[in-house]
Amino acid sequence: MADLNQETLTDAVVAQMASTPDPRLRKVMESLVRHLHAFAREVRLTPAEWLAAIGFLTRVGQTCTPIRQEFILLSDTLGLSRLVNLMDDQANRVGEATETSLLGPFYREASPQFAYGESIAKHAQGPEMMLFGRVMNEAGEGVPNAIVEIWQTDADGAYDLQALDPETMDMRGQFRTDAEGRYAIRTLIPLGYSIPMDGPVGALVRAQNRHGFRPAHIHMLIGAEGYRELVTALYLGDDANIDSDTVFGVSESLVVRPQMGAEGSPSPDLPSVRYDFQVARKAAHDKSGRVGADPSKIAAE
């Protein structure tokens, strides 16, 4: 029986977990324990602070529901979601592609299907815009029959999960590209918004003197046979918080500005954004690169 102290404890914990059959689980947990113990030593974590952290994580879990994922929100605000997103894309993408962005905590599966140029605003009202362009491969060829999923806030800065009955979907949908890879989506000009600040993550953000706002954006998820699924978003460049997104999702290449008279717009009477998405080839070992999920699916597992 070894006498454990703060210098020898970490190795003792790692040794006890060494018989873990799954090699990936063994590696991850060993690294987690070593970093966690090193963190506690570095900041000289006190019992009161340890208990406060346990309480905080407990409240985060209690706040999660089938329509709200507080743990993903926590990961987002710490930059962890974005880091995992960037590492996965670099490791699994074959060739060049449009930059990725965050799936976010408001994605929902089985959104309604729309025809070319239809509006996804069935309940929400506000100033409209047109989003159009092509889905292309690395050679610049259009990708036909690609699925283009879109979801966003309404003109008041709220997602359907916040503004409507949870059973009702609005401001989201699925489109198919035509034979030349073209897509066209009529929608509302989204408004930037604050992340939910009424829970433990919001309390943490306030304690850090952060504003908690995301710039106006439109989420896109694009998939086609033989290509790596693209999770990205387009950000409106005139938003006041474009340079200080509280979840670190903005990349310069994803910043857009709706303009009247955009060449080729299916609705020239509306402010329009033309954006051509490029998808990469799918690697043989590639799995889903989604950093996030439909909250109802997480709650059900």
Buried (B, 14 or more C-beta within 10 A) or exposed (E): EEEEEEEEEBBEBBEEEEEBEEEEEBEEBBEEBBEEBEEBEEEEBEEEEEEEEEEBEEBBEEBBEBBBBBBBBBBBBBEBBBEBBBEBBEEBBBBEBBBBBBBBBBBBEEBEEBEBBBBBBBEBEBEBBBBBBBBBBBEEEBBBEBBBBBBBBBBBBBBBBBBBEBEEBBBBBBBBBBEEBBBBBBBBBBBBBBBBEEBBBBEBBEEEEEEBBBBBBBBBBBBBEEBBBBBBBBBBBEBEBBEEBBBBBBBEEBBBEBEEEBEEBBBEEBBBBBBBBBBBBBEEEBEEBBBBBBBBEBEEE
